[in-house]
Amino acid sequence: MTASTVKFIITAEVAEQRVELGQFEIQISEKLDESIYQGMQGMGKVLYGAILQGIDDGLRETAPEGWQNIGREQRTVMTCVGSITYKRRIYKDKQGKRRKPVDKLLELEAQNVIYTT
């Protein structure tokens, strides 16, 4: 770090876990506003993903009896801070239908999906 730069390390606690949102070294220049904006947008993406993961972890405890956890699948959705990729648990109910509690809870509709594997 020099006199013309400022370094930030920002962390958050999500679902009782410490998440490092990012380390940024910002140049003090005429593009300061743009540098701060880009850094904040990057941190927003990391925070959004960590929150989705925390929600998925919490919903694991509330899955109905008889639902079988068949693993996790990755999903990418477009949000106000950009595209966010996360992994969520997939269940099969008693009738064999696939259930995705995080997607249902947050009403993440198919048109917001960029890529699903």
VENBELVEN-V439787 format. One record per residue. N is the residue number from 1. RES is the residue in one small letter. PSI is psi in radians with two decimals (none if undefined). OMEGA is omega as a letter, one per 20 degrees, with the letter a starting at -180 (999 if undefined). Layout:
BEGIN
n->N res->RES psi->PSI omega->OMEGA
n->N res->RES psi->PSI omega->OMEGA
END
This chain:
BEGIN
n->1 res->m psi->2.42 omega->r
n->2 res->t psi->-3.14 omega->r
n->3 res->a psi->-0.34 omega->a
n->4 res->s psi->0.17 omega->r
n->5 res->t psi->2.75 omega->r
n->6 res->v psi->2.33 omega->a
n->7 res->k psi->2.35 omega->r
n->8 res->f psi->2.44 omega->r
n->9 res->i psi->2.04 omega->a
n->10 res->i psi->2.28 omega->r
n->11 res->t psi->2.79 omega->r
n->12 res->a psi->2.77 omega->r
n->13 res->e psi->2.11 omega->a
n->14 res->v psi->2.13 omega->r
n->15 res->a psi->0.82 omega->r
n->16 res->e psi->0.35 omega->r
n->17 res->q psi->2.40 omega->r
n->18 res->r psi->2.24 omega->a
n->19 res->v psi->2.14 omega->r
n->20 res->e psi->2.06 omega->a
n->21 res->l psi->-0.47 omega->r
n->22 res->g psi->2.77 omega->r
n->23 res->q psi->2.22 omega->a
n->24 res->f psi->2.40 omega->r
n->25 res->e psi->1.97 omega->a
n->26 res->i psi->2.26 omega->r
n->27 res->q psi->2.29 omega->r
n->28 res->i psi->1.79 omega->a
n->29 res->s psi->-2.99 omega->r
n->30 res->e psi->-0.22 omega->r
n->31 res->k psi->0.41 omega->a
n->32 res->l psi->-0.81 omega->a
n->33 res->d psi->-0.77 omega->r
n->34 res->e psi->-0.72 omega->r
n->35 res->s psi->-0.75 omega->r
n->36 res->i psi->-0.76 omega->r
n->37 res->y psi->-0.83 omega->a
n->38 res->q psi->-0.73 omega->r
n->39 res->g psi->-0.77 omega->r
n->40 res->m psi->-0.66 omega->r
n->41 res->q psi->-0.72 omega->r
n->42 res->g psi->-0.75 omega->r
n->43 res->m psi->-0.64 omega->r
n->44 res->g psi->-0.69 omega->r
n->45 res->k psi->-0.79 omega->a
n->46 res->v psi->-0.77 omega->r
n->47 res->l psi->-0.77 omega->r
n->48 res->y psi->-0.83 omega->r
n->49 res->g psi->-0.72 omega->r
n->50 res->a psi->-0.66 omega->r
n->51 res->i psi->-0.76 omega->r
n->52 res->l psi->-0.71 omega->r
n->53 res->q psi->-0.71 omega->r
n->54 res->g psi->-0.69 omega->r
n->55 res->i psi->-0.78 omega->r
n->56 res->d psi->-0.77 omega->r
n->57 res->d psi->-0.72 omega->r
n->58 res->g psi->-0.66 omega->a
n->59 res->l psi->-0.36 omega->r
n->60 res->r psi->-0.62 omega->a
n->61 res->e psi->-0.28 omega->a
n->62 res->t psi->0.12 omega->r
n->63 res->a psi->2.35 omega->a
n->64 res->p psi->2.61 omega->r
n->65 res->e psi->2.39 omega->a
n->66 res->g psi->-0.26 omega->r
n->67 res->w psi->2.36 omega->r
n->68 res->q psi->2.18 omega->r
n->69 res->n psi->2.05 omega->a
n->70 res->i psi->0.23 omega->r
n->71 res->g psi->-2.89 omega->a
n->72 res->r psi->2.62 omega->r
n->73 res->e psi->2.56 omega->r
n->74 res->q psi->2.53 omega->r
n->75 res->r psi->2.52 omega->r
n->76 res->t psi->2.25 omega->r
n->77 res->v psi->2.69 omega->r
n->78 res->m psi->2.25 omega->r
n->79 res->t psi->-3.13 omega->r
n->80 res->c psi->-0.32 omega->r
n->81 res->v psi->0.08 omega->r
n->82 res->g psi->-2.96 omega->a
n->83 res->s psi->2.39 omega->a
n->84 res->i psi->2.26 omega->r
n->85 res->t psi->2.32 omega->r
n->86 res->y psi->2.88 omega->r
n->87 res->k psi->2.32 omega->r
n->88 res->r psi->2.70 omega->a
n->89 res->r psi->2.49 omega->r
n->90 res->i psi->2.38 omega->r
n->91 res->y psi->2.75 omega->r
n->92 res->k psi->2.25 omega->r
n->93 res->d psi->-3.09 omega->a
n->94 res->k psi->-0.44 omega->r
n->95 res->q psi->0.01 omega->r
n->96 res->g psi->0.07 omega->r
n->97 res->k psi->2.39 omega->r
n->98 res->r psi->2.33 omega->a
n->99 res->r psi->2.44 omega->r
n->100 res->k psi->1.53 omega->a
n->101 res->p psi->-0.69 omega->r
n->102 res->v psi->-0.81 omega->a
n->103 res->d psi->-0.75 omega->a
n->104 res->k psi->-0.84 omega->a
n->105 res->l psi->-0.78 omega->a
n->106 res->l psi->0.06 omega->r
n->107 res->e psi->0.83 omega->r
n->108 res->l psi->1.77 omega->a
n->109 res->e psi->2.78 omega->a
n->110 res->a psi->-0.57 omega->a
n->111 res->q psi->-0.29 omega->r
n->112 res->n psi->-0.15 omega->a
n->113 res->v psi->2.30 omega->r
n->114 res->i psi->-0.81 omega->a
n->115 res->y psi->2.29 omega->r
n->116 res->t psi->2.29 omega->r
n->117 res->t psi->none omega->999
END
